[in-house]
Amino acid sequence: MTADRLPTDGGMEVTIVDDPDAAGRAVAATISATVRRSRSCRLGLATGSTPLPAYRVLVRELGGTGTLDHVEAFLLDEYVGLSPDDPASYRATIRRELTDALGLPPESVHGPDTQFRSDGRDGPGVGLLEACERYERLLGIGVDLQLLGIGRNGHLGFNEPGAPFDSTTHVVALSDTTRSDNARFFPSPADVPTHAITQGLGTIRRAQHLVLAATGAAKAPAIAAALEGPLDESCPASALRLHRRVTVVLDRDAASALS
Ligand code: PGA
């Protein structure tokens, strides 16, 4: 594996490696170091394809060691209207891909509560807005480390272009790009939910340490916009440049549009 480190302003370190597996190893090493260092660790997790190589490494290294009693996991976002048992829900996805194999009990895996009845209120009689406030309160001062992917349109979580940099956990209508990118996880494109609850950019920025991973040429324009374009709400990921500690892990394809 070769890795280049590019100098950036402020607290951002950019690491460029050869391929997605090497990116996975680099991300896993960062997460692992945080988990091992902390007596009580709040880990922000992302779903999607990008983190999967990192999750495989973490399961290999930390799974079954029985040393994760001090870890609590927090989802970045969740679709509205899917029960936590729906295989396409992010709660079910993260359990399947990571936390069950790590031995984290389901009650240590938190996410926005997005179940709702047809009247727009969820099971215990709480509406989506209240669910957002509850999740925001649960996140409190922020997680120790938040892992992030990036959308082709520069989104972070489900913060689509135009999202305010100081937003808190909120309900979003998903853009057409995002719905079509995520259609592969559903039986048909029409099954992709139209709304989600996401941590806001302000919520994400409360994390002590942000780790952004991107692999593949399709992400190159978004990475260039986030790291070198205007610091502007048209690219939600440009908000990362306002944070004091960001680790960006890219493979060569995702880094290919950087100057
Ligand atoms: P991906 O999604 O990892 O599946 O590319 C990332 C994102 O949309 O945030």
Residues whose N, C-alpha, C, O or C-beta is under 5 A from the ligand:
A	BS01	PGA	T47 G48 S49 T50 P51 G149 I150 G151 H155 G157
